[in-house]
Amino acid sequence: MKFVFLFWVTFWGVIDASIWATALWCLLGYFNVLWLQCFWAFIPIHFVRNISVMKYGSTHTKQDCLFYMRRESMSMGVALILALATSIIPTVAVILLLSLSELWTNLQTHWLHTWLCVTCILYIFARGSEKKKMITHTRARTVQNAARRSRFVRVIDV
């Protein structure tokens, strides 16, 4: 079970790093920055950020790890749906703003890059808020489980 949890954390760390890299690449793509350069910059950052999650897997039970994986998957799905649903209006606003500034910057506006950047940024913000909710819920569950386990322990004084 520990291997599955570590594989799962690593897989979603790579997905998160690719989303961050895509957001940065969309911003820096006009300056001949490659997506792989952005991706390799974010992989170590996400690996270091996931060390605490990997420690969580080694110190908690199988049920806690499964609960964490289920909760994390739901938060990623919610963040993705929110980002896709709410990205249209900000994308239109950004495209209009970039079209107006095109005279001064001489950079052509690409609607796909703009939409991708806005969607990735909205995903990152939605994911951050969902992660905060998940951390408080997971901590409350851990405290609740610890209290439940301590009820069954009897101390016999002789």
DSSP file (Angstrom, degrees, kcal/mol; ACC not computed):
  #  RESIDUE AA STRUCTURE BP1 BP2  ACC     N-H-->O    O-->H-N    N-H-->O    O-->H-N    TCO  KAPPA ALPHA  PHI   PSI    X-CA   Y-CA   Z-CA
    1    1 A M     >        0   0    0      0, 0.0     4,-2.4     0, 0.0     5,-0.2   0.000 360.0 360.0 360.0 -36.0    0.0    0.0    0.0
    2    2 A K  H  >  +     0   0    0      1,-0.2     4,-2.6     2,-0.2     5,-0.2   0.889 360.0  51.8 -64.1 -38.2    2.9    2.4    0.8
    3    3 A F  H  > S+     0   0    0      2,-0.2     4,-2.7     1,-0.2    -1,-0.2   0.910 109.3  49.3 -64.5 -41.8    4.3    1.9   -2.7
    4    4 A V  H  > S+     0   0    0      2,-0.2     4,-2.6     1,-0.2    -2,-0.2   0.910 111.6  49.4 -63.4 -42.3    0.9    2.7   -4.3
    5    5 A F  H  X S+     0   0    0     -4,-2.4     4,-2.5     2,-0.2    -2,-0.2   0.927 112.7  46.7 -63.9 -44.5    0.6    5.8   -2.2
    6    6 A L  H  X S+     0   0    0     -4,-2.6     4,-2.3     2,-0.2    -2,-0.2   0.899 113.4  48.9 -65.0 -40.3    4.2    6.9   -3.1
    7    7 A F  H  X S+     0   0    0     -4,-2.7     4,-2.8     2,-0.2    -2,-0.2   0.911 111.6  50.1 -63.3 -41.9    3.5    6.2   -6.8
    8    8 A W  H  X S+     0   0    0     -4,-2.6     4,-2.3     2,-0.2     5,-0.2   0.916 111.2  47.7 -63.3 -44.8    0.2    8.2   -6.6
    9    9 A V  H  X S+     0   0    0     -4,-2.5     4,-1.7     1,-0.2    -1,-0.2   0.903 114.0  48.0 -63.2 -41.8    1.9   11.2   -4.9
   10   10 A T  H  X S+     0   0    0     -4,-2.3     4,-2.0     2,-0.2    -2,-0.2   0.920 110.8  50.9 -65.7 -44.2    4.7   11.1   -7.5
   11   11 A F  H  X S+     0   0    0     -4,-2.8     4,-1.9     1,-0.2    -2,-0.2   0.934 113.8  43.0 -60.0 -48.0    2.3   10.9  -10.4
   12   12 A W  H  X S+     0   0    0     -4,-2.3     4,-2.5     1,-0.2    -1,-0.2   0.763 109.3  58.8 -73.9 -23.4    0.2   13.8   -9.3
   13   13 A G  H  X S+     0   0    0     -4,-1.7     4,-2.4    -5,-0.2    -1,-0.2   0.891 106.9  47.8 -66.2 -39.2    3.3   15.8   -8.5
   14   14 A V  H  X S+     0   0    0     -4,-2.0     4,-2.2     2,-0.2    -2,-0.2   0.898 111.6  50.2 -66.8 -40.5    4.3   15.4  -12.1
   15   15 A I  H  X S+     0   0    0     -4,-1.9     4,-1.9     2,-0.2    -2,-0.2   0.936 112.3  46.9 -63.0 -46.0    0.9   16.5  -13.3
   16   16 A D  H  X S+     0   0    0     -4,-2.5     4,-2.5     1,-0.2     5,-0.2   0.909 111.2  51.8 -62.1 -41.7    1.0   19.5  -11.0
   17   17 A A  H  X S+     0   0    0     -4,-2.4     4,-2.5     1,-0.2    -1,-0.2   0.881 108.9  51.0 -62.7 -37.2    4.5   20.4  -12.2
   18   18 A S  H  X S+     0   0    0     -4,-2.2     4,-2.1     2,-0.2    -1,-0.2   0.863 109.4  50.0 -69.9 -33.8    3.3   20.2  -15.8
   19   19 A I  H  X S+     0   0    0     -4,-1.9     4,-2.1     2,-0.2    -2,-0.2   0.923 112.8  46.1 -69.1 -43.3    0.4   22.5  -15.1
   20   20 A W  H  X S+     0   0    0     -4,-2.5     4,-2.3     1,-0.2    -2,-0.2   0.914 113.3  50.4 -61.7 -42.3    2.7   25.1  -13.4
   21   21 A A  H  X S+     0   0    0     -4,-2.5     4,-2.8     1,-0.2    -2,-0.2   0.878 108.8  51.8 -64.6 -37.7    5.1   24.7  -16.3
   22   22 A T  H  X S+     0   0    0     -4,-2.1     4,-2.3     2,-0.2    -1,-0.2   0.910 109.0  49.9 -65.6 -42.2    2.3   25.2  -18.8
   23   23 A A  H  X S+     0   0    0     -4,-2.1     4,-1.2     2,-0.2    -2,-0.2   0.930 115.3  43.1 -61.7 -45.2    1.2   28.4  -17.1
   24   24 A L  H  X S+     0   0    0     -4,-2.3     4,-2.7     1,-0.2    -2,-0.2   0.897 112.4  53.2 -68.4 -39.7    4.8   29.8  -17.1
   25   25 A W  H  X S+     0   0    0     -4,-2.8     4,-1.8     1,-0.2    -1,-0.2   0.880 105.0  54.8 -63.4 -38.2    5.4   28.7  -20.6
   26   26 A C  H  < S+     0   0    0     -4,-2.3    -1,-0.2     1,-0.2     4,-0.2   0.855 113.5  42.6 -64.4 -32.6    2.3   30.5  -21.9
   27   27 A L  H  < S+     0   0    0     -4,-1.2     3,-0.4    -5,-0.2    -2,-0.2   0.890 125.3  33.0 -77.6 -40.2    3.7   33.7  -20.3
   28   28 A L  H ><>S+     0   0    0     -4,-2.7     3,-1.9     1,-0.2     5,-0.9   0.428  89.7  97.6 -97.3  -0.2    7.3   33.2  -21.4
   29   29 A G  G ><5S+     0   0    0     -4,-1.8     3,-1.1     1,-0.3    -1,-0.2   0.756  75.0  64.3 -62.4 -24.9    6.6   31.5  -24.7
   30   30 A Y  G 3 5S+     0   0    0     -3,-0.4    -1,-0.3     1,-0.3    -2,-0.1   0.695  98.3  56.8 -70.1 -17.4    7.0   34.8  -26.6
   31   31 A F  G < 5S-     0   0    0     -3,-1.9    -1,-0.3     2,-0.1    -2,-0.2  -0.010 122.6-100.0-105.6  28.1   10.6   34.9  -25.5
   32   32 A N  T < 5 +     0   0    0     -3,-1.1     2,-0.5     1,-0.2    -3,-0.2   0.841  69.1 153.5  58.7  39.6   11.6   31.5  -27.0
   33   33 A V      < -     0   0    0     -5,-0.9    -1,-0.2    -8,-0.2     2,-0.2  -0.867  39.1-132.2 -95.4 130.3   11.4   29.6  -23.7
   34   34 A L     >  -     0   0    0     -2,-0.5     4,-1.5     1,-0.1     3,-0.2  -0.489  10.6-125.9 -83.1 152.2   10.7   25.9  -24.2
   35   35 A W  H  > S+     0   0    0      1,-0.2     4,-2.7     2,-0.2     5,-0.2   0.889 109.9  57.4 -63.3 -39.3    8.0   24.0  -22.3
   36   36 A L  H  > S+     0   0    0      1,-0.2     4,-2.8     2,-0.2    -1,-0.2   0.846 102.1  55.4 -62.5 -33.4   10.5   21.4  -21.2
   37   37 A Q  H  > S+     0   0    0     -3,-0.2     4,-1.0     2,-0.2    -1,-0.2   0.920 110.9  44.4 -63.6 -42.7   12.7   24.0  -19.6
   38   38 A C  H  X S+     0   0    0     -4,-1.5     4,-1.4     2,-0.2     3,-0.2   0.910 113.2  51.9 -65.6 -41.9    9.8   25.2  -17.5
   39   39 A F  H  X S+     0   0    0     -4,-2.7     4,-1.8     1,-0.2     3,-0.4   0.929 108.4  49.0 -62.1 -46.8    8.8   21.6  -16.7
   40   40 A W  H  < S+     0   0    0     -4,-2.8    -1,-0.2     1,-0.2    -2,-0.2   0.725 108.4  56.2 -69.1 -19.0   12.3   20.7  -15.5
   41   41 A A  H  X S+     0   0    0     -4,-1.0     4,-0.5    -3,-0.2    -1,-0.2   0.832 112.0  41.5 -76.2 -31.9   12.4   23.8  -13.3
   42   42 A F  H  X S+     0   0    0     -4,-1.4     4,-2.5    -3,-0.4     5,-0.2   0.704  96.8  75.8 -90.7 -20.3    9.2   22.8  -11.6
   43   43 A I  H  X S+     0   0    0     -4,-1.8     4,-2.2     1,-0.2     5,-0.2   0.944  99.1  43.5 -58.3 -50.6    9.9   19.1  -11.1
   44   44 A P  H  > S+     0   0    0      0, 0.0     4,-2.4     0, 0.0    -1,-0.2   0.875 112.2  54.7 -64.9 -33.4   12.3   19.6   -8.2
   45   45 A I  H  X S+     0   0    0     -4,-0.5     4,-2.1     1,-0.2    -2,-0.2   0.939 111.8  43.0 -63.2 -45.9   10.1   22.2   -6.6
   46   46 A H  H  X S+     0   0    0     -4,-2.5     4,-1.5     2,-0.2    -1,-0.2   0.831 111.1  55.5 -71.0 -31.1    7.1   19.8   -6.5
   47   47 A F  H  < S+     0   0    0     -4,-2.2     4,-0.3    -5,-0.2    -1,-0.2   0.933 110.3  45.2 -64.6 -44.2    9.3   16.9   -5.4
   48   48 A V  H >< S+     0   0    0     -4,-2.4     3,-1.1     1,-0.2     4,-0.4   0.895 112.0  52.4 -65.8 -39.7   10.4   19.0   -2.3
   49   49 A R  H 3< S+     0   0    0     -4,-2.1     3,-0.4     1,-0.2     4,-0.3   0.799 107.8  52.9 -65.8 -27.5    6.9   20.1   -1.7
   50   50 A N  T 3X S+     0   0    0     -4,-1.5     4,-2.2     1,-0.2    -1,-0.2   0.441  81.5  90.3 -89.9   0.4    5.7   16.5   -1.7
   51   51 A I  H <> S+     0   0    0     -3,-1.1     4,-2.1    -4,-0.3    -1,-0.2   0.905  87.1  51.2 -62.5 -39.9    8.2   15.2    0.9
   52   52 A S  H  > S+     0   0    0     -3,-0.4     4,-1.7    -4,-0.4    -1,-0.2   0.865 109.2  50.8 -65.7 -34.5    5.8   16.0    3.7
   53   53 A V  H  > S+     0   0    0     -4,-0.3     4,-1.7     2,-0.2    -1,-0.2   0.882 108.5  52.0 -68.8 -37.5    3.0   14.0    1.9
   54   54 A M  H  X S+     0   0    0     -4,-2.2     4,-1.2     1,-0.2    -2,-0.2   0.879 108.4  50.8 -65.9 -36.7    5.4   11.1    1.5
   55   55 A K  H  X S+     0   0    0     -4,-2.1     4,-1.4     1,-0.2    -1,-0.2   0.863 104.6  58.7 -65.6 -35.3    6.1   11.2    5.2
   56   56 A Y  H  X S+     0   0    0     -4,-1.7     4,-1.2     1,-0.2     3,-0.3   0.908 103.7  52.0 -58.3 -42.0    2.3   11.2    5.8
   57   57 A G  H  < S+     0   0    0     -4,-1.7    -1,-0.2     1,-0.2    -2,-0.2   0.817 110.1  47.7 -65.9 -31.1    2.1    7.9    3.9
   58   58 A S  H  < S+     0   0    0     -4,-1.2    -1,-0.2     1,-0.2    -2,-0.2   0.705 116.6  41.9 -84.4 -18.4    4.8    6.3    6.1
   59   59 A T  H  < S+     0   0    0     -4,-1.4     2,-0.2    -3,-0.3    -2,-0.2   0.529 106.0  67.2-105.5  -7.0    3.3    7.4    9.4
   60   60 A H  S  < S-     0   0    0     -4,-1.2     2,-0.0    -5,-0.2     0, 0.0  -0.673  83.1 -97.7-114.2 168.3   -0.4    6.8    8.8
   61   61 A T     >  -     0   0    0     -2,-0.2     4,-2.1     1,-0.1     5,-0.2  -0.181  36.6-103.1 -78.2 171.9   -2.5    3.7    8.4
   62   62 A K  H  > S+     0   0    0      1,-0.2     4,-2.5     2,-0.2     5,-0.2   0.885 122.3  52.2 -62.6 -40.3   -3.7    2.2    5.1
   63   63 A Q  H  > S+     0   0    0      1,-0.2     4,-2.5     2,-0.2    -1,-0.2   0.887 108.3  50.9 -65.7 -38.5   -7.2    3.7    5.6
   64   64 A D  H  > S+     0   0    0      2,-0.2     4,-2.5     1,-0.2    -1,-0.2   0.905 111.1  48.6 -64.9 -40.5   -5.8    7.2    6.2
   65   65 A C  H  X S+     0   0    0     -4,-2.1     4,-2.6     2,-0.2    -2,-0.2   0.911 112.2  48.2 -65.4 -42.6   -3.7    6.9    3.0
   66   66 A L  H  X S+     0   0    0     -4,-2.5     4,-2.5     2,-0.2    -2,-0.2   0.905 112.3  49.3 -64.6 -40.6   -6.8    5.8    1.0
   67   67 A F  H  X S+     0   0    0     -4,-2.5     4,-2.7     2,-0.2     5,-0.2   0.916 111.6  49.5 -62.4 -43.0   -8.9    8.6    2.5
   68   68 A Y  H  X S+     0   0    0     -4,-2.5     4,-2.7     2,-0.2    -2,-0.2   0.919 111.9  48.0 -62.6 -44.2   -6.1   11.1    1.6
   69   69 A M  H  X S+     0   0    0     -4,-2.6     4,-2.3     2,-0.2    -2,-0.2   0.906 113.7  46.9 -64.3 -41.9   -5.9    9.8   -2.0
   70   70 A R  H  X S+     0   0    0     -4,-2.5     4,-2.1     2,-0.2    -2,-0.2   0.929 114.8  46.1 -65.1 -45.1   -9.7    9.9   -2.4
   71   71 A R  H  X S+     0   0    0     -4,-2.7     4,-2.2     1,-0.2    -2,-0.2   0.905 113.2  49.4 -65.5 -41.8  -10.0   13.3   -1.0
   72   72 A E  H  X S+     0   0    0     -4,-2.7     4,-2.2    -5,-0.2    -1,-0.2   0.892 109.7  51.6 -65.0 -40.5   -7.0   14.6   -3.0
   73   73 A S  H  X S+     0   0    0     -4,-2.3     4,-2.2     1,-0.2    -1,-0.2   0.907 110.3  48.9 -63.3 -41.6   -8.5   13.2   -6.2
   74   74 A M  H  X S+     0   0    0     -4,-2.1     4,-2.6     1,-0.2    -2,-0.2   0.903 110.3  50.7 -65.2 -40.0  -11.8   14.9   -5.6
   75   75 A S  H  X S+     0   0    0     -4,-2.2     4,-2.3     1,-0.2    -2,-0.2   0.870 110.2  50.0 -67.4 -34.8  -10.1   18.2   -4.9
   76   76 A M  H  X S+     0   0    0     -4,-2.2     4,-2.3     2,-0.2    -1,-0.2   0.908 111.6  48.5 -67.2 -41.2   -8.2   17.9   -8.2
   77   77 A G  H  X S+     0   0    0     -4,-2.2     4,-2.5     2,-0.2    -2,-0.2   0.915 112.3  47.9 -63.8 -43.4  -11.3   17.2  -10.1
   78   78 A V  H  X S+     0   0    0     -4,-2.6     4,-2.7     1,-0.2     5,-0.2   0.922 112.5  49.4 -63.2 -43.7  -13.2   20.1   -8.5
   79   79 A A  H  X S+     0   0    0     -4,-2.3     4,-2.4     1,-0.2    -2,-0.2   0.896 112.0  48.7 -63.2 -40.1  -10.3   22.4   -9.2
   80   80 A L  H  X S+     0   0    0     -4,-2.3     4,-2.5     2,-0.2     5,-0.2   0.921 112.9  46.4 -66.7 -44.3  -10.1   21.3  -12.8
   81   81 A I  H  X S+     0   0    0     -4,-2.5     4,-2.4     2,-0.2     5,-0.2   0.919 114.0  48.7 -64.5 -43.3  -13.9   21.7  -13.4
   82   82 A L  H  X S+     0   0    0     -4,-2.7     4,-2.4    -5,-0.2    -2,-0.2   0.914 112.1  49.1 -62.0 -42.7  -13.8   25.1  -11.7
   83   83 A A  H  X S+     0   0    0     -4,-2.4     4,-0.8    -5,-0.2    -2,-0.2   0.923 114.0  44.7 -64.8 -43.9  -10.9   26.2  -13.8
   84   84 A L  H  < S+     0   0    0     -4,-2.5     3,-0.3     1,-0.2     4,-0.3   0.896 116.4  46.3 -67.1 -39.2  -12.4   25.1  -17.1
   85   85 A A  H  < S+     0   0    0     -4,-2.4     3,-0.4     1,-0.2    -2,-0.2   0.857 119.0  38.5 -73.5 -35.0  -15.8   26.5  -16.3
   86   86 A T  H  < S+     0   0    0     -4,-2.4    -1,-0.2    -5,-0.2    -2,-0.2   0.415  96.2  81.1 -98.1   3.3  -14.6   29.9  -15.1
   87   87 A S  S  X S+     0   0    0     -4,-0.8     4,-1.7    -3,-0.3    -1,-0.2   0.660  74.5  74.2 -84.5 -14.2  -11.8   30.5  -17.6
   88   88 A I  H  > S+     0   0    0     -3,-0.4     4,-2.1    -4,-0.3    -1,-0.2   0.950  97.1  42.8 -68.6 -50.3  -13.8   31.8  -20.5
   89   89 A I  H  > S+     0   0    0      1,-0.2     4,-2.1     2,-0.2    -1,-0.2   0.936 116.2  46.7 -66.8 -47.0  -14.7   35.3  -19.3
   90   90 A P  H  > S+     0   0    0      0, 0.0     4,-2.6     0, 0.0    -1,-0.2   0.870 110.6  55.2 -62.0 -32.5  -11.3   36.1  -17.9
   91   91 A T  H  X S+     0   0    0     -4,-1.7     4,-2.7     2,-0.2    -2,-0.2   0.922 106.9  49.0 -64.4 -43.2   -9.7   34.8  -21.1
   92   92 A V  H  X S+     0   0    0     -4,-2.1     4,-2.3     1,-0.2    -1,-0.2   0.918 112.4  49.0 -61.4 -43.1  -11.9   37.1  -23.2
   93   93 A A  H  X S+     0   0    0     -4,-2.1     4,-2.2     1,-0.2    -2,-0.2   0.913 112.7  47.0 -63.4 -42.9  -10.9   40.1  -21.0
   94   94 A V  H  X S+     0   0    0     -4,-2.6     4,-2.9     2,-0.2     5,-0.2   0.898 110.9  51.8 -67.1 -39.9   -7.2   39.2  -21.2
   95   95 A I  H  X S+     0   0    0     -4,-2.7     4,-2.4     2,-0.2    -1,-0.2   0.912 110.5  48.7 -63.3 -41.5   -7.3   38.8  -25.0
   96   96 A L  H  X S+     0   0    0     -4,-2.3     4,-1.9     2,-0.2    -2,-0.2   0.921 113.0  47.6 -63.0 -42.8   -9.0   42.2  -25.3
   97   97 A L  H  X S+     0   0    0     -4,-2.2     4,-1.8     1,-0.2    -2,-0.2   0.914 113.5  47.1 -64.5 -43.0   -6.3   43.7  -23.1
   98   98 A L  H  X S+     0   0    0     -4,-2.9     4,-0.6     1,-0.2    -1,-0.2   0.856 109.4  54.5 -67.3 -34.7   -3.5   42.0  -25.0
   99   99 A S  H  < S+     0   0    0     -4,-2.4     3,-0.5    -5,-0.2     4,-0.3   0.882 109.0  48.4 -66.2 -37.2   -5.0   43.1  -28.3
  100  100 A L  H >< S+     0   0    0     -4,-1.9     3,-0.6     1,-0.2     4,-0.2   0.865 114.0  45.7 -69.4 -35.6   -5.0   46.7  -27.1
  101  101 A S  H >X S+     0   0    0     -4,-1.8     4,-2.1     1,-0.2     3,-0.6   0.473  87.1  92.3 -86.8  -0.2   -1.4   46.5  -26.0
  102  102 A E  H 3X S+     0   0    0     -4,-0.6     4,-1.8    -3,-0.5    -1,-0.2   0.802  78.3  61.2 -63.6 -29.1   -0.3   44.8  -29.2
  103  103 A L  H <4 S+     0   0    0     -3,-0.6    -1,-0.2    -4,-0.3    -2,-0.1   0.865 112.3  36.2 -65.3 -36.1    0.5   48.1  -30.8
  104  104 A W  H <4 S+     0   0    0     -3,-0.6    -2,-0.2    -4,-0.2    -1,-0.2   0.807 125.0  37.6 -88.0 -31.7    3.2   48.9  -28.1
  105  105 A T  H  < S-     0   0    0     -4,-2.1    -2,-0.2     2,-0.1    -3,-0.2   0.677  87.1-141.8 -95.9 -18.2    4.6   45.4  -27.5
  106  106 A N     <  +     0   0    0     -4,-1.8     2,-0.5    -5,-0.3    -4,-0.1   0.744  56.7 134.6  58.5  25.7    4.5   44.0  -31.1
  107  107 A L        -     0   0    0     -6,-0.2     2,-0.2    -5,-0.2    -1,-0.2  -0.910  54.2-131.2-105.2 128.3    3.5   40.6  -29.7
  108  108 A Q        -     0   0    0     -2,-0.5     2,-0.5    -3,-0.1    -9,-0.1  -0.565  20.9-121.6 -79.3 141.0    0.7   38.8  -31.4
  109  109 A T        -     0   0    0     -2,-0.2     2,-0.6   -14,-0.1     3,-0.1  -0.701  21.1-162.5 -84.8 125.6   -2.1   37.5  -29.2
  110  110 A H     >  -     0   0    0     -2,-0.5     4,-2.3     1,-0.1     5,-0.2  -0.946   7.3-155.8-107.6 118.5   -2.7   33.8  -29.5
  111  111 A W  H  > S+     0   0    0     -2,-0.6     4,-2.7     1,-0.2     5,-0.2   0.849  91.8  52.8 -65.9 -33.8   -6.1   32.8  -28.1
  112  112 A L  H  > S+     0   0    0      2,-0.2     4,-2.6     1,-0.2    -1,-0.2   0.922 110.7  46.2 -69.4 -42.9   -5.1   29.2  -27.3
  113  113 A H  H  > S+     0   0    0      2,-0.2     4,-2.5     1,-0.2    -2,-0.2   0.911 114.6  49.2 -62.4 -41.4   -2.0   30.3  -25.3
  114  114 A T  H  X S+     0   0    0     -4,-2.3     4,-2.6     2,-0.2     5,-0.2   0.938 112.9  45.5 -65.0 -46.8   -4.1   32.9  -23.5
  115  115 A W  H  X S+     0   0    0     -4,-2.7     4,-2.6     1,-0.2     5,-0.2   0.913 113.8  50.0 -63.2 -41.8   -6.9   30.4  -22.7
  116  116 A L  H  X S+     0   0    0     -4,-2.6     4,-2.4     2,-0.2    -1,-0.2   0.907 111.9  48.0 -62.5 -42.8   -4.4   27.8  -21.6
  117  117 A C  H  X S+     0   0    0     -4,-2.5     4,-2.5     2,-0.2     5,-0.2   0.940 113.6  46.0 -64.2 -48.1   -2.5   30.3  -19.3
  118  118 A V  H  X S+     0   0    0     -4,-2.6     4,-2.6     1,-0.2    -2,-0.2   0.909 113.7  49.5 -62.7 -42.4   -5.7   31.6  -17.7
  119  119 A T  H  X S+     0   0    0     -4,-2.6     4,-2.4    -5,-0.2    -1,-0.2   0.918 111.9  47.7 -64.1 -43.6   -7.1   28.0  -17.2
  120  120 A C  H  X S+     0   0    0     -4,-2.4     4,-2.4     2,-0.2    -2,-0.2   0.910 112.8  48.7 -64.4 -41.7   -3.8   26.9  -15.6
  121  121 A I  H  X S+     0   0    0     -4,-2.5     4,-2.2     2,-0.2    -2,-0.2   0.919 112.2  48.2 -65.4 -42.4   -3.6   29.9  -13.3
  122  122 A L  H  X S+     0   0    0     -4,-2.6     4,-2.7    -5,-0.2     5,-0.2   0.888 111.1  51.8 -64.1 -37.7   -7.2   29.4  -12.2
  123  123 A Y  H  X S+     0   0    0     -4,-2.4     4,-2.9     2,-0.2     5,-0.2   0.921 108.3  51.3 -62.1 -43.6   -6.5   25.7  -11.6
  124  124 A I  H  X S+     0   0    0     -4,-2.4     4,-1.9     2,-0.2    -2,-0.2   0.918 113.6  43.8 -61.7 -43.8   -3.5   26.6   -9.5
  125  125 A F  H  X S+     0   0    0     -4,-2.2     4,-2.0     2,-0.2    -2,-0.2   0.917 115.6  47.2 -68.1 -42.7   -5.6   29.0   -7.3
  126  126 A A  H  X S+     0   0    0     -4,-2.7     4,-2.3     1,-0.2    -2,-0.2   0.893 111.9  51.3 -65.3 -38.5   -8.6   26.6   -7.1
  127  127 A R  H  X S+     0   0    0     -4,-2.9     4,-2.3    -5,-0.2    -1,-0.2   0.880 107.7  53.3 -65.1 -38.5   -6.2   23.8   -6.2
  128  128 A G  H  X S+     0   0    0     -4,-1.9     4,-1.9    -5,-0.2    -2,-0.2   0.918 111.0  44.9 -63.7 -43.7   -4.6   25.9   -3.5
  129  129 A S  H  X S+     0   0    0     -4,-2.0     4,-1.8     1,-0.2    -2,-0.2   0.896 114.1  49.3 -69.0 -38.1   -7.9   26.6   -1.8
  130  130 A E  H  X S+     0   0    0     -4,-2.3     4,-2.2     1,-0.2    -2,-0.2   0.864 109.1  53.5 -66.1 -35.0   -9.1   23.0   -2.1
  131  131 A K  H  X S+     0   0    0     -4,-2.3     4,-2.5     2,-0.2    -2,-0.2   0.883 106.3  52.3 -67.9 -37.8   -5.8   21.9   -0.6
  132  132 A K  H  X S+     0   0    0     -4,-1.9     4,-1.9     2,-0.2    -1,-0.2   0.917 110.9  47.6 -62.9 -42.3   -6.3   24.2    2.4
  133  133 A K  H  X S+     0   0    0     -4,-1.8     4,-2.1     1,-0.2    -2,-0.2   0.908 112.2  50.2 -62.6 -41.6   -9.7   22.7    3.0
  134  134 A M  H  X S+     0   0    0     -4,-2.2     4,-2.9     1,-0.2    -2,-0.2   0.885 107.2  53.6 -66.6 -38.8   -8.3   19.2    2.7
  135  135 A I  H  X S+     0   0    0     -4,-2.5     4,-2.5     2,-0.2    -1,-0.2   0.926 110.9  45.5 -63.8 -44.7   -5.5   19.8    5.2
  136  136 A T  H  X S+     0   0    0     -4,-1.9     4,-2.1     1,-0.2    -1,-0.2   0.899 115.1  48.0 -65.9 -38.3   -7.9   21.1    7.9
  137  137 A H  H  X S+     0   0    0     -4,-2.1     4,-2.1     2,-0.2    -2,-0.2   0.905 112.7  48.4 -67.0 -40.7  -10.3   18.1    7.2
  138  138 A T  H  X S+     0   0    0     -4,-2.9     4,-2.3     2,-0.2    -2,-0.2   0.896 111.6  49.5 -67.5 -40.4   -7.4   15.6    7.3
  139  139 A R  H  X S+     0   0    0     -4,-2.5     4,-2.4     2,-0.2     5,-0.2   0.910 110.9  49.8 -64.5 -41.7   -6.0   17.1   10.5
  140  140 A A  H  X S+     0   0    0     -4,-2.1     4,-2.2     1,-0.2    -2,-0.2   0.897 111.4  49.2 -63.6 -39.3   -9.5   16.9   12.1
  141  141 A R  H  X S+     0   0    0     -4,-2.1     4,-2.6     2,-0.2    -2,-0.2   0.892 109.8  51.3 -66.8 -39.5   -9.8   13.3   11.0
  142  142 A T  H  X S+     0   0    0     -4,-2.3     4,-2.2     2,-0.2    -2,-0.2   0.913 112.0  46.3 -64.5 -42.9   -6.4   12.4   12.4
  143  143 A V  H  X S+     0   0    0     -4,-2.4     4,-2.2     2,-0.2    -2,-0.2   0.900 112.7  50.8 -65.2 -40.5   -7.3   14.0   15.8
  144  144 A Q  H  X S+     0   0    0     -4,-2.2     4,-2.1     2,-0.2    -2,-0.2   0.907 111.0  47.9 -64.3 -42.5  -10.6   12.2   15.8
  145  145 A N  H  X S+     0   0    0     -4,-2.6     4,-2.3     2,-0.2    -2,-0.2   0.884 110.7  51.6 -65.9 -38.3   -9.0    8.9   15.0
  146  146 A A  H  X S+     0   0    0     -4,-2.2     4,-1.9     2,-0.2    -2,-0.2   0.895 111.1  47.7 -65.6 -39.2   -6.4    9.4   17.8
  147  147 A A  H  X S+     0   0    0     -4,-2.2     4,-0.9     2,-0.2    -2,-0.2   0.885 111.1  51.3 -67.7 -38.0   -9.2   10.2   20.3
  148  148 A R  H  X S+     0   0    0     -4,-2.1     4,-0.6     1,-0.2     3,-0.4   0.892 111.4  47.4 -65.9 -39.7  -11.1    7.1   19.1
  149  149 A R  H >< S+     0   0    0     -4,-2.3     3,-0.8     1,-0.2     4,-0.3   0.857 107.1  56.4 -70.0 -34.6   -8.1    4.9   19.6
  150  150 A S  H >< S+     0   0    0     -4,-1.9     3,-0.8     1,-0.2    -1,-0.2   0.716  95.0  67.2 -74.0 -17.7   -7.3    6.3   23.0
  151  151 A R  H 3< S+     0   0    0     -4,-0.9    -1,-0.2    -3,-0.4    -2,-0.2   0.816  98.3  52.6 -67.7 -29.4  -10.8    5.4   24.3
  152  152 A F  T << S+     0   0    0     -3,-0.8     2,-0.5    -4,-0.6    -1,-0.2   0.508  87.8  95.6 -87.9  -3.3  -10.0    1.7   24.0
  153  153 A V    <   -     0   0    0     -3,-0.8     2,-0.4    -4,-0.3    -3,-0.0  -0.774  58.1-164.6 -90.4 125.4   -6.8    1.8   26.0
  154  154 A R        -     0   0    0     -2,-0.5     2,-0.6     2,-0.0    -2,-0.1  -0.910   8.3-152.2-111.3 137.0   -7.2    1.0   29.7
  155  155 A V        -     0   0    0     -2,-0.4     2,-0.7     2,-0.0    -2,-0.0  -0.934   8.5-159.4-107.4 122.7   -4.6    1.7   32.2
  156  156 A I        -     0   0    0     -2,-0.6     2,-0.5     2,-0.0    -2,-0.0  -0.902   5.4-155.2-105.7 116.9   -4.6   -0.6   35.2
  157  157 A D              0   0    0     -2,-0.7    -2,-0.0     1,-0.1     0, 0.0  -0.796 360.0 360.0 -93.3 126.1   -2.9    0.8   38.2
  158  158 A V              0   0    0     -2,-0.5    -1,-0.1     0, 0.0    -2,-0.0   0.395 360.0 360.0-109.9 360.0   -1.6   -1.8   40.6
